[in-house]
Each structure stands twice: as structure tokens, then as C-alpha cells.
């Protein structure tokens, strides 16, 4: 499918999905959200894809938020539909079953931080600025931002960022757990690509099991979560990749995982 607002490309087993609206600082309008839903559904069902990098075009912004021009004219019913479409798309990313890395070179504000938080790893440049400024528009986050921020950074940070609406720099974002790694501006792509390549070379069933155990099991009561983990562990023992990984360890060589 040809996209109007996205660029999708593959580098080996790594798929890059780039939001390509630099003139709008890659703001999320309804069309872009729909295209992202399609793009990630495609990545989910493509067995050749083992890891995904989500990026924003240009130097200034990963995603600067929702498209305010579109948002300003929205009705309450349309707003709920818009919110649920964004939540559904971001939940698709979160539960993709394949690791997704957010490449954050600049602003990740509002919907930009919300979509970044739905990714499994977030790598930001030293120039990255992250925040939820919806309060300044008389709004609150509508794509899951309050809940993911609460779970990632805790109640004090969630209240501070949402109530005050002020962005934080890359160092503070890293301290809060909003960024996994901070890279120099000219080293951002190398850092992201190295992580993506490492993930793409890992055993896909084990990756999916880890994601499910943490993201799904982590929302369950502890006893149920432990049972969930145990079953996921046992399931990986049915795979050829598990046999290859253990053999490679004993033979002191690098494993070659096939996804079987």
C-alpha cells in the first residue's frame, strides 16, 4: 500500500516506519493514525520483519503532538472516536509481538510522547524534549498518555508532567524512564541501528514471549503473572531456535536463529 504520510522501508529484518509530515512537525492527524494502524498491522503479519524502528522525518521533531488545526474543529463525539483510534493504534504497537524502537531526535510532545511510550524501547538524542502539554490547550492526554506515563515514571512524575505541561530534557527523561538511552545527535542513528540489529538477530518466539510476559503478565495479579511466564517459557522450549541457542552456547559459537 502507498502511504501519503508515512515512509516504510526494510533493512534486512528491520522495518523502518517514518512519519513524514516535517512541515507539520509530524503531527498526528486522523489520516496519519489510520496509516500507522495499517503499517503496524502489516509489520505484525510479515514474518520477515523481526524488529521495527519508528521515526519522524526532519531534524526538529519525532512527533510534536496531535494536529491542532484538525483538533480545534473537532466535536465531542469526533474527539472520542479520534481518541479511541489513537489508543487502538498505539495498543497495536505495544502488543505487536515484535520489538519497536522509537527514534527521538527532537520534540516528542503530546501524542508524540504517547506513541513513543507505546514503543518498547526509546532512544533519544541529547536534543530530545519530551512532554504532555495538553493542559495548555484545555485538554488532557487522550491516547493513553496518563496511564502509560503513570506506569513508566510513577505518580509524582505523571502528575507533574500532565498538570504543568512543561517538557523535560533528555537527561531528565532518561532519569524518569521515558528514554532508555540518550545518544549524541550525530550518534543517534548508530545507536538505534545497533539495537535494532541486535533485536532482529534474536529468537523471535523468545522476544514475543518476553514482550507478552512483561506487557500482559505485568497487568495480572502476581500469581497469574508467574503462571503466564512459566507457560511462555515452556512454549519457547518447543522451538528450533531454543535448540539452536542452547547448542550454540555449548559449542561456543554465535546462534543463527530462524524463527522456527
N, C-alpha and C positions, 0 to 999 in steps of 0.2 A: 504494500500500500504506500502511495506517495503522501507524505505529510506536508502541511503548509507551515507548521510552526515547530517542527522537530527535524533533527538530522539524526539518522540511525546508521551506524556503521559497525563492522566487526573487525577485530584484530585478533586473529586466532579464535580462541574460545571466549574472548571478552567482547561483549557488546557495549558500545557507547551510545547513549541516548542524550542528545544535546537539545535543550530548549533554545530555539533560535528566534528570539524576538529582542535582539540587543537594543533596538530603538525604544522599546518599552521596558528595558531592563529585565527582560524575560518574565514579565508579569504573567500571572496565571488567569487567563480568561476561560470561558466555558469551552471554547473550541480546543484550546491547548490542553485542558484537563481531559477532554474526551480523547484527544490524540495520545496523551500519556497512558490512558487506560488501555487503548489498543496496543500501543508499543510494548507495554509490560506484559499484557496477555500473550503477545507474540513471543516475547523472551521466555515466558514460562513454558510454553509448549514446544520450543525449539531445543532439542536435545544437544545441539552443537554449542549452545550458549551455556557456559558454566559460571560466569560472573558478569555483572553489569556495572558500568560507570554512568552515573547521572551527572550532567554538567549543564552549565548555562553559557551561552555564547557571549563573546566580548570580554572586556577586562574589568568592567565595573561591578557586575552583579552575577551571582549564581541565579537567584530569583529574588526580585525586590518586593514580592508580595502579590496580592491579587490585583487585577486590572481595575484601578479606581474609577476610571471613566465608565466602565461597564457596571461596576458595583454601585455607583452613585444613583443609577436609574432603576435599580432592582426593586421589585415588590417583595413583601414579606414571604409570600408563597414561593416566588422565584429564588429568594435567598435560601430558604430551606432546601430546595431542590439543588441549588448550587453547592451548599454546604455538604449535602449528602453525597453528591457526585465526587467532590474533592476527597471526602472521607473514604469513599469506596475505592477510589484510585490509589490513595496512599496506603490503605489497608492491603490492596493488591501488592504493592511494593513490599510492605512489611512481611507478608506471608507468601512471597514469591517462591520460596524453597530454594532460591539461589542468592548468594550474597550480592548486595547492592552497595556501592560506594558512592557517596556524594562528594563531588569535587567542588570546593567552595573557594573561589578566588577573590570574592568581594562581598557585596551585600547579600545576606540571606535573612530577609525580613518578612514578617507576617507569614503568608503562605509559603514563602521560601524557606523559612526555618521549619515550618510544619512538614514540608515534603522532605527536607533534609533529615528531620528526626525520624521519618518513616524508613529511611535507609539504615542499613546495618552498621556501616562504618562511615565516618565523616572526616575528611581531610581538608583542612583549611590553610590558606596562605596567611602570612603574617598580616596581610591587609584585610582579612575577613572581618566582617561585622555582623553579628547575629542578634536578632531581637524579635519581639512581638509588639509592634507599635499600634495595634488596633484600637487601643484606648483613645488615642489621639483623633480617631475618626468617629468616636462614639460607638465603637463596636467591641466585640471580644473575638478571639480566635474561633474559627468555625470549621477548620479541617482537622481537628483533633489536637490542636496545639496545647490547650490547657492540660489535657490528660497525658500526652507524651512528655511534655516538659516536667510535669509532676513526677512521673516515673523515672525520668532520666536524671533530673537535678534536685528533686526533693521539693517539699512545700515552700520553704523560705525563698528559694530562687524562683520558683514558679510564680509565687505571689509578687515578688519584686519585679520580674520582667513583664508580667502581664499588667500589674497595676500602674507601674510607672511608664512602661512603654519605651524605655531607653535601651538602645542596643549595647552589647558588650563587645569588647575587642577579642581577638583570637586567644590571647593568654587567658583571659577570664573565662571564655567559652570552654577552653580546654580544662580549666580547673573545675568547671561545673559538669563536665562530662558531655557537653554538647559537641565538642570536637575530640576525636580520638587522637589525632596528630596535627601538629602545626608545622608547616614547611615554609622555607624561604620562597619568595614569589617565583624565582627562576627555577626552583626545585620541585614545585608543586606537581607537575606532570610526571616527573620521575618517581616521586613518592606514590602517587596514585597508581601508576602503571605497575610498579613493583608489587604493590599489594594485590592488584587485580590479577597479575600473572601468578602470584603465589596461590591465590584462591582458585583460579582456573585450573591449576595443576593438581589440586587436592581431589579427594574422592567425593564425587557429587552426592552420593547417598549419605555419607557421613556429614557433609556440610548441611544437607537438608535436615538430617536428624538433630544436629546441634541447633539450627535455627528454630525448629519446632519445639525442642526441649526448653529452650530459653524463652521464646516468644509466646508459645501456647502453654507449655507446662508451667511457666513462670506466673501465669494468671490463675493457676489452680491452687487449691489447698495443698499443703506440703506433702502429705501422704500420697495424694493423687499425682502430684508432680513427680515424686520419686518413682512411682509405678510407670508413669509416662516415659521417664528417662530409661528405666530398665527395659521396657519394650522396644524403645528406639535403639538401644544398644544391641539387643538381641537381633533386631532386624538387620543391622549392618553386618552381623555375622553370617548372614545368608548370601552376601555379595562376593563376587570375584575380586572386587577391589580390596576387601578385607584380607583375603588370602594373599593377594599380591603385596599388600602393605606389610603384613607380618613376615612373609618370605623375604622381602627386600630388606627388612630390618635385620633378620638373621643372617642374610647374605652380605650385609654391609654395602648395600647399593641404593640408589635412588629409585623409589617405586614409580611405575608407569601406570597410572590409574586410567581405566577405560570407561568408567561409568556403568559397569555391569556388576 
